[in-house]
Amino acid sequence: MKTNIILRLLLVAFFIYIAWPRIPQSSSSLEFLFWGCWLLFAFVFIAANFATLLKMSRPPVMEQEGINKKKLRSH
């Protein structure tokens, strides 16, 4: 589970790395709105993955089912 979270964080960091140089080239207010929304979504995505990584929130339902199956097998 930790590897999936780390891979997601690396992927969003790569997307930000690619997009960052293009943000100052925006010329209209619609482009600024798009980049603002895109960055807001990216940072919310990063925060949610960090919260899951630090176990501040419960993992997604699909991953919880895998954890429950592992617990049942170990007993």
MARNUMAR-795575 format. One record per residue: x, z, y of N, C-alpha, C in turn; residue in three letters; chain; residue number from 1. Coordinates in Angstrom, 2 decimals. Each point is the difference from the previous one (the first is absolute). Layout:
! MARNUMAR-795575
+---------+---------+---------+---------+---------+---------+---------+---------+---------+---------+--------+-----+
|     n_u |     n_w |     n_v |    ca_u |    ca_w |    ca_v |     c_u |     c_w |     c_v | residuo | cadena | num |
+---------+---------+---------+---------+---------+---------+---------+---------+---------+---------+--------+-----+
|       X |       Z |       Y |       X |       Z |       Y |       X |       Z |       Y |     ALA |      A | NUM |
...
+---------+---------+---------+---------+---------+---------+---------+---------+---------+---------+--------+-----+
This chain:
! MARNUMAR-795575
+---------+---------+---------+---------+---------+---------+---------+---------+---------+---------+--------+-----+
|     n_u |     n_w |     n_v |    ca_u |    ca_w |    ca_v |     c_u |     c_w |     c_v | residuo | cadena | num |
+---------+---------+---------+---------+---------+---------+---------+---------+---------+---------+--------+-----+
|    0.82 |    0.00 |   -1.18 |   -0.82 |    0.00 |    1.18 |    0.87 |    0.00 |    1.25 |     MET |      A |   1 |
|    1.09 |    0.76 |   -0.01 |    0.86 |    0.04 |    1.18 |    0.63 |   -1.35 |    0.27 |     LYS |      A |   2 |
|    0.32 |   -0.73 |   -1.05 |    0.63 |   -1.30 |    0.22 |   -0.96 |   -0.97 |    0.68 |     THR |      A |   3 |
|   -1.28 |    0.06 |   -0.36 |   -0.98 |   -0.86 |    0.65 |   -0.11 |    0.31 |    1.49 |     ASN |      A |   4 |
|   -0.01 |    1.27 |    0.34 |   -0.11 |    0.40 |    1.39 |    1.23 |   -0.44 |    0.78 |     ILE |      A |   5 |
|    1.16 |    0.18 |   -0.60 |    1.24 |   -0.40 |    0.69 |    0.05 |   -1.51 |    0.17 |     ILE |      A |   6 |
|   -0.45 |   -0.75 |   -1.00 |   -0.04 |   -1.46 |    0.13 |   -0.97 |   -0.44 |    1.09 |     LEU |      A |   7 |
|   -1.13 |    0.67 |    0.11 |   -0.96 |   -0.32 |    1.07 |    0.61 |    0.27 |    1.37 |     ARG |      A |   8 |
|    0.70 |    1.13 |    0.13 |    0.63 |    0.33 |    1.27 |    1.09 |   -1.01 |    0.36 |     LEU |      A |   9 |
|    0.77 |   -0.42 |   -0.99 |    1.03 |   -1.01 |    0.26 |   -0.62 |   -1.34 |    0.40 |     LEU |      A |  10 |
|   -1.11 |   -0.36 |   -0.62 |   -0.66 |   -1.25 |    0.33 |   -0.53 |    0.01 |    1.43 |     LEU |      A |  11 |
|   -0.65 |    1.08 |    0.40 |   -0.52 |    0.05 |    1.37 |    1.15 |    0.08 |    1.01 |     VAL |      A |  12 |
|    1.10 |    0.63 |   -0.36 |    1.17 |    0.01 |    0.89 |    0.56 |   -1.41 |    0.15 |     ALA |      A |  13 |
|    0.01 |   -0.76 |   -1.08 |    0.44 |   -1.39 |    0.07 |   -0.91 |   -0.83 |    0.90 |     PHE |      A |  14 |
|   -1.31 |    0.19 |   -0.12 |   -0.94 |   -0.73 |    0.85 |    0.20 |    0.34 |    1.47 |     PHE |      A |  15 |
|    0.22 |    1.27 |    0.29 |    0.25 |    0.39 |    1.39 |    1.31 |   -0.60 |    0.50 |     ILE |      A |  16 |
|    1.01 |   -0.03 |   -0.86 |    1.29 |   -0.58 |    0.36 |   -0.15 |   -1.49 |    0.35 |     TYR |      A |  17 |
|   -0.82 |   -0.71 |   -0.77 |   -0.22 |   -1.43 |    0.26 |   -0.84 |   -0.20 |    1.27 |     ILE |      A |  18 |
|   -0.99 |    0.84 |    0.21 |   -0.93 |   -0.20 |    1.12 |    0.54 |    0.51 |    1.33 |     ALA |      A |  19 |
|    0.89 |    0.96 |   -0.01 |    0.43 |    0.65 |    1.24 |    0.55 |   -0.97 |    1.06 |     TRP |      A |  20 |
|    0.84 |   -0.97 |   -0.35 |    0.51 |   -0.91 |    1.03 |   -1.07 |   -0.90 |    0.61 |     PRO |      A |  21 |
|   -1.10 |   -0.23 |   -0.69 |   -1.04 |   -0.89 |    0.51 |   -0.98 |    0.69 |    0.94 |     ARG |      A |  22 |
|   -0.02 |    1.31 |    0.00 |   -0.96 |    0.73 |    0.83 |    0.25 |   -0.23 |    1.49 |     ILE |      A |  23 |
|    1.23 |    0.08 |    0.51 |    0.20 |   -0.24 |    1.43 |   -0.29 |   -1.43 |    0.45 |     PRO |      A |  24 |
|   -0.08 |   -0.94 |   -0.92 |   -0.29 |   -1.39 |    0.34 |   -1.48 |   -0.24 |    0.27 |     GLN |      A |  25 |
|   -0.83 |    1.02 |   -0.17 |   -1.44 |   -0.14 |    0.23 |   -0.25 |   -0.28 |    1.48 |     SER |      A |  26 |
|   -0.91 |   -0.92 |    0.25 |   -0.26 |   -0.37 |    1.39 |   -1.41 |    0.33 |    0.46 |     SER |      A |  27 |
|   -0.96 |    0.06 |   -0.91 |   -1.37 |    0.28 |    0.41 |   -0.43 |    1.41 |   -0.43 |     SER |      A |  28 |
|   -1.07 |    0.44 |    0.59 |   -0.50 |    1.34 |   -0.35 |   -0.54 |    0.04 |   -1.42 |     SER |      A |  29 |
|   -0.51 |   -1.13 |   -0.48 |   -0.49 |   -0.04 |   -1.38 |    1.15 |    0.18 |   -0.99 |     LEU |      A |  30 |
|    1.15 |   -0.58 |    0.30 |    1.16 |    0.18 |   -0.87 |    0.48 |    1.45 |    0.02 |     GLU |      A |  31 |
|    0.00 |    0.62 |    1.18 |    0.38 |    1.41 |    0.09 |   -0.98 |    0.87 |   -0.78 |     PHE |      A |  32 |
|   -1.26 |   -0.32 |    0.06 |   -1.01 |    0.75 |   -0.76 |    0.25 |   -0.14 |   -1.50 |     LEU |      A |  33 |
|    0.29 |   -1.22 |   -0.44 |    0.28 |   -0.23 |   -1.41 |    1.21 |    0.81 |   -0.45 |     PHE |      A |  34 |
|    1.11 |   -0.07 |    0.76 |    1.21 |    0.72 |   -0.40 |   -0.22 |    1.51 |    0.06 |     TRP |      A |  35 |
|   -0.77 |    0.46 |    0.97 |   -0.29 |    1.43 |    0.07 |   -0.78 |    0.47 |   -1.21 |     GLY |      A |  36 |
|   -1.02 |   -0.76 |   -0.39 |   -0.79 |    0.36 |   -1.18 |    0.85 |   -0.09 |   -1.27 |     CYS |      A |  37 |
|    0.85 |   -1.02 |   -0.07 |    0.86 |   -0.17 |   -1.17 |    0.97 |    1.17 |   -0.13 |     TRP |      A |  38 |
|    0.62 |    0.40 |    1.10 |    0.93 |    1.13 |   -0.05 |   -0.72 |    1.31 |   -0.30 |     LEU |      A |  39 |
|   -1.19 |    0.18 |    0.56 |   -0.78 |    1.20 |   -0.30 |   -0.33 |    0.08 |   -1.49 |     LEU |      A |  40 |
|   -0.42 |   -1.12 |   -0.58 |   -0.28 |   -0.03 |   -1.43 |    1.27 |    0.30 |   -0.81 |     PHE |      A |  41 |
|    1.12 |   -0.57 |    0.40 |    1.25 |    0.23 |   -0.72 |    0.40 |    1.47 |    0.04 |     ALA |      A |  42 |
|   -0.13 |    0.64 |    1.15 |    0.38 |    1.40 |    0.09 |   -0.98 |    0.92 |   -0.72 |     PHE |      A |  43 |
|   -1.27 |   -0.35 |   -0.03 |   -0.97 |    0.77 |   -0.79 |    0.33 |   -0.15 |   -1.49 |     VAL |      A |  44 |
|    0.36 |   -1.20 |   -0.41 |    0.40 |   -0.25 |   -1.39 |    1.23 |    0.82 |   -0.36 |     PHE |      A |  45 |
|    0.98 |    0.05 |    0.89 |    1.21 |    0.79 |   -0.23 |   -0.34 |    1.48 |   -0.10 |     ILE |      A |  46 |
|   -0.84 |    0.49 |    0.91 |   -0.37 |    1.41 |   -0.01 |   -0.75 |    0.38 |   -1.28 |     ALA |      A |  47 |
|   -0.89 |   -0.86 |   -0.44 |   -0.75 |    0.29 |   -1.23 |    0.92 |    0.04 |   -1.21 |     ALA |      A |  48 |
|    0.96 |   -0.90 |   -0.06 |    0.93 |    0.01 |   -1.13 |    0.94 |    1.19 |    0.05 |     ASN |      A |  49 |
|    0.44 |    0.39 |    1.18 |    0.82 |    1.21 |    0.11 |   -0.79 |    1.24 |   -0.40 |     PHE |      A |  50 |
|   -1.28 |    0.05 |    0.39 |   -0.83 |    1.15 |   -0.38 |   -0.15 |    0.08 |   -1.51 |     ALA |      A |  51 |
|   -0.16 |   -1.14 |   -0.65 |   -0.09 |   -0.01 |   -1.46 |    1.34 |    0.36 |   -0.62 |     THR |      A |  52 |
|    1.08 |   -0.51 |    0.57 |    1.33 |    0.29 |   -0.53 |    0.32 |    1.49 |    0.11 |     LEU |      A |  53 |
|   -0.40 |    0.62 |    1.10 |    0.25 |    1.43 |    0.20 |   -1.09 |    0.87 |   -0.61 |     LEU |      A |  54 |
|   -0.94 |   -0.64 |   -0.69 |   -1.11 |    0.68 |   -0.68 |   -0.86 |    0.81 |    0.97 |     LYS |      A |  55 |
|   -0.19 |   -0.57 |    1.21 |   -0.88 |    0.62 |    0.97 |   -1.45 |   -0.44 |   -0.24 |     MET |      A |  56 |
|   -0.17 |   -1.12 |   -0.69 |   -1.33 |   -0.47 |   -0.36 |    0.03 |   -0.41 |   -1.46 |     SER |      A |  57 |
|   -1.18 |   -0.13 |   -0.59 |   -0.07 |   -0.38 |   -1.41 |    0.33 |   -1.47 |   -0.15 |     ARG |      A |  58 |
|    0.62 |   -0.38 |   -1.11 |    0.30 |   -1.42 |   -0.24 |   -1.29 |   -0.80 |   -0.19 |     PRO |      A |  59 |
|    0.08 |   -1.32 |    0.10 |   -1.19 |   -0.83 |   -0.23 |   -0.61 |    0.25 |   -1.37 |     PRO |      A |  60 |
|   -1.28 |   -0.32 |   -0.13 |   -0.76 |    0.30 |   -1.22 |    0.63 |   -0.65 |   -1.22 |     VAL |      A |  61 |
|    0.47 |   -1.22 |    0.13 |    0.59 |   -0.68 |   -1.15 |    1.24 |    0.74 |   -0.49 |     MET |      A |  62 |
|    0.79 |    0.53 |    0.91 |    1.20 |    0.73 |   -0.40 |   -0.35 |    1.39 |   -0.54 |     GLU |      A |  63 |
|   -1.10 |    0.59 |    0.45 |   -0.42 |    1.30 |   -0.51 |   -0.40 |   -0.13 |   -1.47 |     GLN |      A |  64 |
|   -0.64 |   -1.10 |   -0.37 |   -0.40 |   -0.19 |   -1.40 |    1.23 |   -0.05 |   -0.90 |     GLU |      A |  65 |
|    1.06 |   -0.64 |    0.46 |    1.23 |   -0.06 |   -0.80 |    0.63 |    1.36 |   -0.16 |     GLY |      A |  66 |
|   -0.06 |    0.82 |    1.04 |    0.55 |    1.36 |   -0.08 |   -0.79 |    0.83 |   -0.98 |     ILE |      A |  67 |
|   -1.35 |   -0.13 |    0.05 |   -0.85 |    0.78 |   -0.92 |    0.25 |   -0.40 |   -1.46 |     ASN |      A |  68 |
|    0.23 |   -1.30 |   -0.26 |    0.27 |   -0.44 |   -1.37 |    1.33 |    0.57 |   -0.49 |     LYS |      A |  69 |
|    0.98 |    0.06 |    0.87 |    1.32 |    0.55 |   -0.39 |   -0.13 |    1.49 |   -0.33 |     LYS |      A |  70 |
|   -0.82 |    0.71 |    0.76 |   -0.21 |    1.42 |   -0.27 |   -0.67 |    0.22 |   -1.34 |     LYS |      A |  71 |
|   -1.00 |   -0.85 |   -0.32 |   -0.69 |    0.14 |   -1.27 |    0.92 |   -0.31 |   -1.19 |     LEU |      A |  72 |
|    0.87 |   -0.98 |    0.16 |    0.91 |   -0.35 |   -1.08 |    1.03 |    1.09 |   -0.27 |     ARG |      A |  73 |
|    0.40 |    0.71 |    1.04 |    1.04 |    1.01 |   -0.17 |   -0.51 |    1.28 |   -0.66 |     SER |      A |  74 |
|   -1.31 |    0.18 |   -0.08 |   -0.53 |    1.22 |   -0.62 |   -0.21 |   -0.15 |   -1.45 |     HIS |      A |  75 |
+---------+---------+---------+---------+---------+---------+---------+---------+---------+---------+--------+-----+
